[in-house]
Amino acid sequence: ALARIAAKFYGYPAKALSMVGLTGTNGKTTTALLVREILQAGGRPCSYLGTLGALDHRGCWTEVVPNTTPEASDLHRHLQVVQAGGGGSVVMEVSSHALALNRVEGIEFDAAVFTNLTRDHLDFHGTEEAYFQSKATLFDQVVDSDKPLCAVNIDDTAGNRLAARLGSRALTYGSDETGADVRLVGVEMGAKSSSLQFETPRGSLAVHSRLTGRFNCSNVMAAVACGLAL
């Protein structure tokens, strides 16, 4: 009830914003910040909300948040501030705790990303299955059920399972051999940067990044997939 009351109290700010949610055990923060930069570069003023705090579309850190995903009353207050300040999009990390506790209840997301699932938070969820099911509920809140707006990592076992559940709603990403929609087909890794080559539904794409490490290849790929979904 708190989520729905907070949304009404603050004037339903999420409805006026383009909302992007990211969930998964690892990679949420990096991927969310990459997606924010993509939207900013595309002329869509975008704020970030997650583990590191709140970053507005002007590049100012505006507040520290106690949880990866704030309580619903704090979340909608923040979204109202974003809307009033001229922001048009919000990229936010959505934790399994937040989903299980309904902190984002009622928010319609324009796109969502699944990074991966590893053993974590079993003190809260009890079982890996409950943990997965909690993560999966985010994708029930993606607004358009007929378009591939859910970027899902099929290098990950749980991601494969989620993609199968989503069907045509999933825009999959992964290594070349997976046959994903967005595939990493070439990598040149240096000490301080990496050059990545992707095949996507819209053609080939070369990306040069200051991020290194194989795990960041996956983060970059997730951001690319989310950008295509949007």
DAWOPE-V467954 format. One record per run of one state. SS is the DSSP state (~ for helix, > for strand, _ for the rest). FROM is the first residue (numbers start at 1). TO is the last residue. If there is no record, write none. Layout:
BEGIN
ss:SS from:FROM to:TO
ss:SS from:FROM to:TO
END
This chain:
BEGIN
ss:_ from:1 to:1
ss:~ from:2 to:9
ss:_ from:10 to:12
ss:~ from:13 to:16
ss:_ from:17 to:17
ss:> from:18 to:23
ss:_ from:24 to:27
ss:~ from:28 to:41
ss:_ from:42 to:45
ss:> from:46 to:50
ss:_ from:51 to:52
ss:> from:53 to:55
ss:_ from:56 to:60
ss:> from:61 to:63
ss:_ from:64 to:71
ss:~ from:72 to:84
ss:_ from:85 to:88
ss:> from:89 to:93
ss:_ from:94 to:95
ss:~ from:96 to:100
ss:_ from:101 to:108
ss:> from:109 to:109
ss:_ from:110 to:110
ss:> from:111 to:114
ss:_ from:115 to:121
ss:~ from:122 to:125
ss:_ from:126 to:127
ss:~ from:128 to:141
ss:> from:142 to:142
ss:_ from:143 to:149
ss:> from:150 to:153
ss:_ from:154 to:156
ss:~ from:157 to:169
ss:> from:170 to:175
ss:~ from:176 to:178
ss:_ from:179 to:181
ss:> from:182 to:189
ss:_ from:190 to:193
ss:> from:194 to:200
ss:_ from:201 to:202
ss:> from:203 to:209
ss:_ from:210 to:213
ss:~ from:214 to:229
ss:_ from:230 to:230
END
